[in-house]
Amino acid sequence: KGTTITFNRGDDVCLKVNVYDSEGQPYTLQSGDALYFSAKAKAKDSNYAIPPKKLELDSENAPVIHIEPKDTWDLEFGTYVYDVQMITAGGRSSTIIKPSPLVIEESITAYGDR
Protein backbone atom coordinates (compact mmCIF):
# COMPACT_ATOMS: atom_id res chain seq x y z
CA LYS A 1 0.00 0.00 0.00
CA GLY A 2 1.25 3.50 -0.73
CA THR A 3 2.37 5.74 2.07
CA THR A 4 3.21 9.39 2.49
CA ILE A 5 6.89 10.32 2.45
CA THR A 6 7.77 13.58 4.20
CA PHE A 7 11.23 15.16 4.47
CA ASN A 8 13.02 18.49 4.22
CA ARG A 9 14.28 19.74 0.88
CA GLY A 10 17.95 18.84 0.42
CA ASP A 11 17.92 15.94 2.90
CA ASP A 12 19.61 12.62 2.16
CA VAL A 13 16.74 10.11 2.46
CA CYS A 14 16.96 6.30 2.47
CA LEU A 15 13.72 4.33 2.79
CA LYS A 16 13.43 0.55 2.79
CA VAL A 17 10.67 -0.86 0.57
CA ASN A 18 8.85 -4.06 1.49
CA VAL A 19 7.70 -6.07 -1.53
CA TYR A 20 4.83 -8.57 -1.35
CA ASP A 21 3.42 -11.02 -3.87
CA SER A 22 -0.23 -11.08 -4.96
CA GLU A 23 -1.11 -13.25 -1.94
CA GLY A 24 0.41 -10.79 0.55
CA GLN A 25 3.51 -12.88 1.23
CA PRO A 26 6.98 -11.26 1.32
CA TYR A 27 8.57 -11.37 -2.13
CA THR A 28 12.30 -11.97 -2.52
CA LEU A 29 13.75 -10.12 -5.47
CA GLN A 30 15.06 -12.43 -8.16
CA SER A 31 18.19 -11.87 -10.23
CA GLY A 32 17.24 -9.39 -12.94
CA ASP A 33 14.29 -7.83 -11.08
CA ALA A 34 14.49 -4.04 -10.79
CA LEU A 35 12.48 -1.44 -8.88
CA TYR A 36 12.18 2.22 -9.84
CA PHE A 37 11.06 5.29 -7.88
CA SER A 38 9.95 8.54 -9.50
CA ALA A 39 8.00 11.66 -8.53
CA LYS A 40 6.01 14.34 -10.33
CA ALA A 41 4.20 17.50 -9.29
CA LYS A 42 0.98 15.84 -10.48
CA ALA A 43 0.54 12.28 -11.76
CA LYS A 44 -0.66 13.46 -15.19
CA ASP A 45 2.40 15.69 -15.76
CA SER A 46 4.80 14.67 -18.50
CA ASN A 47 7.87 16.07 -16.68
CA TYR A 48 9.36 14.45 -13.61
CA ALA A 49 10.18 16.36 -10.42
CA ILE A 50 12.51 13.43 -9.58
CA PRO A 51 13.27 11.29 -12.66
CA PRO A 52 13.08 7.49 -12.36
CA LYS A 53 15.78 6.14 -10.04
CA LYS A 54 16.64 2.47 -9.73
CA LEU A 55 16.34 1.32 -6.13
CA GLU A 56 19.52 0.15 -4.47
CA LEU A 57 19.76 -2.99 -2.34
CA ASP A 58 20.86 -2.74 1.29
CA SER A 59 23.08 -5.23 3.12
CA GLU A 60 20.06 -7.54 3.58
CA ASN A 61 19.16 -7.40 -0.14
CA ALA A 62 16.11 -5.26 0.60
CA PRO A 63 15.31 -2.49 -1.90
CA VAL A 64 15.92 1.06 -0.69
CA ILE A 65 14.71 4.37 -2.15
CA HIS A 66 17.69 6.74 -1.98
CA ILE A 67 16.77 10.37 -2.54
CA GLU A 68 19.94 12.44 -2.64
CA PRO A 69 20.10 16.14 -1.67
CA LYS A 70 20.70 17.11 -5.32
CA ASP A 71 17.37 15.47 -6.26
CA THR A 72 15.35 18.07 -4.35
CA TRP A 73 17.47 21.26 -4.05
CA ASP A 74 15.64 22.98 -6.90
CA LEU A 75 12.12 21.77 -6.10
CA GLU A 76 9.49 24.03 -4.60
CA PHE A 77 8.23 23.17 -1.13
CA GLY A 78 4.95 21.29 -1.29
CA THR A 79 3.26 18.02 -2.08
CA TYR A 80 4.26 15.88 -5.06
CA VAL A 81 3.19 12.38 -6.03
CA TYR A 82 5.46 9.32 -6.30
CA ASP A 83 5.22 5.65 -7.08
CA VAL A 84 7.46 2.58 -7.21
CA GLN A 85 7.36 0.21 -10.14
CA MET A 86 8.89 -3.25 -10.42
CA ILE A 87 10.09 -4.74 -13.69
CA THR A 88 10.73 -8.48 -13.30
CA ALA A 89 13.56 -10.32 -14.98
CA GLY A 90 10.90 -11.71 -17.33
CA GLY A 91 9.78 -8.20 -18.34
CA ARG A 92 6.54 -7.97 -16.33
CA SER A 93 5.73 -4.53 -15.00
CA SER A 94 3.87 -3.95 -11.74
CA THR A 95 3.31 -0.80 -9.69
CA ILE A 96 4.06 -1.94 -6.14
CA ILE A 97 3.48 1.43 -4.47
CA LYS A 98 0.54 3.20 -6.06
CA PRO A 99 0.75 6.99 -6.53
CA SER A 100 1.19 8.46 -3.05
CA PRO A 101 2.02 11.86 -1.53
CA LEU A 102 5.64 13.02 -1.32
CA VAL A 103 5.84 16.11 0.88
CA ILE A 104 8.93 18.30 0.63
CA GLU A 105 9.06 20.61 3.62
CA GLU A 106 10.92 23.85 4.16
CA SER A 107 14.55 23.75 5.16
CA ILE A 108 16.47 26.51 6.91
CA THR A 109 20.04 25.28 6.87
CA ALA A 110 21.47 24.52 3.42
CA TYR A 111 24.73 22.71 4.11
CA GLY A 112 26.74 20.76 1.58
CA ASP A 113 27.01 20.69 -2.17
CA ARG A 114 24.14 21.79 -4.33
C-alpha positions in Angstrom: 0.0 0.0 0.0 1.2 3.5 -0.7 2.4 5.7 2.1 3.2 9.4 2.5 6.9 10.3 2.4 7.8 13.6 4.2 11.2 15.2 4.5 13.0 18.5 4.2 14.3 19.7 0.9 18.0 18.8 0.4 17.9 15.9 2.9 19.6 12.6 2.2 16.7 10.1 2.5 17.0 6.3 2.5 13.7 4.3 2.8 13.4 0.6 2.8 10.7 -0.9 0.6 8.8 -4.1 1.5 7.7 -6.1 -1.5 4.8 -8.6 -1.3 3.4 -11.0 -3.9 -0.2 -11.1 -5.0 -1.1 -13.2 -1.9 0.4 -10.8 0.6 3.5 -12.9 1.2 7.0 -11.3 1.3 8.6 -11.4 -2.1 12.3 -12.0 -2.5 13.8 -10.1 -5.5 15.1 -12.4 -8.2 18.2 -11.9 -10.2 17.2 -9.4 -12.9 14.3 -7.8 -11.1 14.5 -4.0 -10.8 12.5 -1.4 -8.9 12.2 2.2 -9.8 11.1 5.3 -7.9 10.0 8.5 -9.5 8.0 11.7 -8.5 6.0 14.3 -10.3 4.2 17.5 -9.3 1.0 15.8 -10.5 0.5 12.3 -11.8 -0.7 13.5 -15.2 2.4 15.7 -15.8 4.8 14.7 -18.5 7.9 16.1 -16.7 9.4 14.5 -13.6 10.2 16.4 -10.4 12.5 13.4 -9.6 13.3 11.3 -12.7 13.1 7.5 -12.4 15.8 6.1 -10.0 16.6 2.5 -9.7 16.3 1.3 -6.1 19.5 0.2 -4.5 19.8 -3.0 -2.3 20.9 -2.7 1.3 23.1 -5.2 3.1 20.1 -7.5 3.6 19.2 -7.4 -0.1 16.1 -5.3 0.6 15.3 -2.5 -1.9 15.9 1.1 -0.7 14.7 4.4 -2.1 17.7 6.7 -2.0 16.8 10.4 -2.5 19.9 12.4 -2.6 20.1 16.1 -1.7 20.7 17.1 -5.3 17.4 15.5 -6.3 15.4 18.1 -4.3 17.5 21.3 -4.0 15.6 23.0 -6.9 12.1 21.8 -6.1 9.5 24.0 -4.6 8.2 23.2 -1.1 5.0 21.3 -1.3 3.3 18.0 -2.1 4.3 15.9 -5.1 3.2 12.4 -6.0 5.5 9.3 -6.3 5.2 5.7 -7.1 7.5 2.6 -7.2 7.4 0.2 -10.1 8.9 -3.3 -10.4 10.1 -4.7 -13.7 10.7 -8.5 -13.3 13.6 -10.3 -15.0 10.9 -11.7 -17.3 9.8 -8.2 -18.3 6.5 -8.0 -16.3 5.7 -4.5 -15.0 3.9 -3.9 -11.7 3.3 -0.8 -9.7 4.1 -1.9 -6.1 3.5 1.4 -4.5 0.5 3.2 -6.1 0.8 7.0 -6.5 1.2 8.5 -3.0 2.0 11.9 -1.5 5.6 13.0 -1.3 5.8 16.1 0.9 8.9 18.3 0.6 9.1 20.6 3.6 10.9 23.9 4.2 14.6 23.8 5.2 16.5 26.5 6.9 20.0 25.3 6.9 21.5 24.5 3.4 24.7 22.7 4.1 26.7 20.8 1.6 27.0 20.7 -2.2 24.1 21.8 -4.3 
